[in-house]
């Protein structure tokens, strides 16, 4: 069996001093669209997936947030494929770099 290719270079991380919640007037808040490029085959993705899930819960409570999750295909291996992955999503991520 051919091993999976190594992960791509790590994306820049958010500063650690950003508060988890920000008090603000919801009517005046701008729209936020966070994008997560992820994969079921990525061992370091679950924390990011959980964070996006929390962001989605905030959007359901009225915050102006539209969280998006794109499953990339470069973690797929012979014999295993992330059923949600797409080469289009991998290309979209590459366009962001």
N, C-alpha and C positions, 0 to 999 in steps of 0.2 A: 504494500500500500504506500502510495506517495504521501509524505507528510504535507500538511497544509502550509501555505506560505506564511511567513511571519507577518505580524501586524504592520499596518502602515505607520508612519511617524505619528507620535502622539499629538493630538491637537492641543492648542494652548488651553490652559486651565483658567478658570475664573479666580479672581482674587479671593483669598480666604476670609478677608475682613468684610465681605458683603453680608449685610444682615439677612436672616432667613425670611423675615417679614418686614414690610415697609408700611408704615401708617400713612395713608393718603386719602384724598377725596376721590372715590370711585368714579364720580361723574367727570372729573377733570383728568383722570388717568389716561395716558396714551395707550394705544393698542400695542401689545407685545406678541411677537410670533417667534417663540424659541423653537429651534430645529435640533433634533437629535439624530445623528447617524449611528446606527446600532446594528447588532446581529445576535441571534441566539447562540452563535458559535464563539462569541467574544467573552472571555472570562472576566474582563473588567467592566463590561457594560451594565450588569444588574444595578449597581448604585446609580448610574445615570438614568436607567429606565425607571427606577423608583422615584428619583427626583422629578422626572417628567410626569409621572403619575400624580405626585403631590401638586405639581403646577396645574395639572388638569383639574384636580379637585378644587383648586382656587378659582379656576375659570368657571366651574359649575356653580360656585357660590356668588358669581356676579362680576369677578374681576375681568378686565378686558384683555384676556390672554387666549391665544389660539396655539396650543402646543402641537407640534408636528413631529412624527417619528418616521424615519426612513431606514429600512433594513437593507444594508449594503450586501453585495454578493461576494466580496473578496475573502470572506471567512468560510465560504463553502468549500468542501473537500470532496474528492471522489468517494462515493458511497454515502455522503451526507450533504443535504442542502437545506438551508433555512427556507422554509416554505413561504416566508414573507419577503424574501430578498429579491432584489432587482438590479440588473446592471445599470439601469437608468438612475437608480438612487446612488450607486457608486460614482457615476459620472457627475451627478448633481453635487456630490460632496467634493469631488475634484475641482469643480468649477468655483467652489467657495474658497479654495486655497490660493 
